[in-house]
Amino acid sequence: MHRTQLERLTEIVLGDSVLALLNSEIRIGVNTVRAQLNAMIAVEPDAERQEAIRMALAEMQKEFQPAPVN
């Protein structure tokens, strides 16, 4: 499958967020990765990386949304 440059960059920024958490010895979980991505976007000057971070956050929202309560 051929991925776009933005999709590759999205994977990179997601990896960067996890590495930052590993380096700070913070427990890695959905909420901490989301928080790290939000912190990254707040200081990211590059528009393309900002879009990639938004895509990573959207993918996490889609994949890790709470299960419906019956």
N, C-alpha and C positions, 0 to 999 in steps of 0.2 A: 504494500500500500504506500502510495506516495503522499507524504505529509507536507503541509505548507510550512514555510519558515515560521509563521506565527505559532503554529501548533508545536513545532520544535522548541521555540522560545518559551512557550507555556510550560513545557516539561522542564526546561532549564530553570525557570524561576521557581517552580514547585520544588525542584531539587535544592535550589539555593536556600529556600525557606527551611527545609528539613536540615540541611547542613548547619544553618545558623542555630537551630534549636539544639542539634547535637553538640556544637561547640560551646553552647552556654549551659549544657547539661540539664536542660529543661526537658521534662517528660514529653514525648511526642505523642500527640493525639489529634483528632480532627479539630478540636477547638484551638489548640495551641498552634497548629499549622495555619488555620484561618487567621488567628491573631497576628502571626508573623507575616503573612501575606499582606494584611491590612497595614501593618507597620511599614512594610517595604514600599507599598504603593504611595504612602504618605510622603516619602522622601525621594521617590524615583523621578529623576528629571526627564528620562527618555520616554517619549510618548508610546513607542512600540513596546517597550518593556511594561509600561503601565497597562496597555491593552492585554498583554500576555498574562499579567497578574490578575486582571479582571476575569479573563477566561479561566484561569486556574481556580479562582474563587467560585465561578459559576459551575465548573465541573465538580468541585467539592460539594457545592449545594445540591446538585443533581444526584450525585452518588451517595451522599451521606445524609439525606433528609430523613427525619424521624419516620418510623413506621406508622401507618394510620392506626388509630385506636378504634377497635370495634366495639 
